Amino acid sequence: MHDTFARVAEFKIREAIKKGELKDLPGAGKPIVIENMAFVPKEERLAYIIMKNSGLVPNEVALLKEIESLGKLMDECQNIEKKNSLKKKLDETSIRYSIIMEKRTRR
């Protein structure tokens, strides 16, 4: 059954190419970038690919970016009250990141 599906899909693709229906697709003529997904559990890889193609990032990646940004803001901040506020937010964000990563390692 798998071979039949593959043959039908291949036929449909070749037919679309002949008709010119696959011209001007996003990314046409550009190399395919294959990323190392070894760090992502197999059951989550498809979701990561879909999210990436949609311009989304996993929570842990967004949190890491926020942690980095908060750290830079703290380094540049001269106001003690503002710096303390940034430190509190940095600590909270770091805890959220740690919780996500701990849940992941327990699987």
C-alpha positions, 0 to 999 in steps of 0.5 A: 500500500505504501508503494502505491501511495508513493507512486501516485504521489510521484506521478502527481508531482511530476504532472504538476511540474510539467504543467508549471504549477510548482514554479515560483514557490517560496524557497525555489532554487535555494538549498534545503537547510537540514538542521540537526534535530538530535536534541529534539525527541522524535515525537516532537520533531514534526511539531518543531519543524511546523513551528519553525516554518510558521516563524514560531519558536518553542517556549524554551527558546523564547525564554532563553532569548528573553533571559539574554535580553534581560541580562543585557538590559541589566548590564546597561542599566544605571538606575538601581530600582530599574536594575532590581526590577530587571533582576526580579524578572530575570530570576522569574524567567530563569525559573520558568526556563528551568521548569520546562527543561526539568519536565523535558528531562523527566520524559 
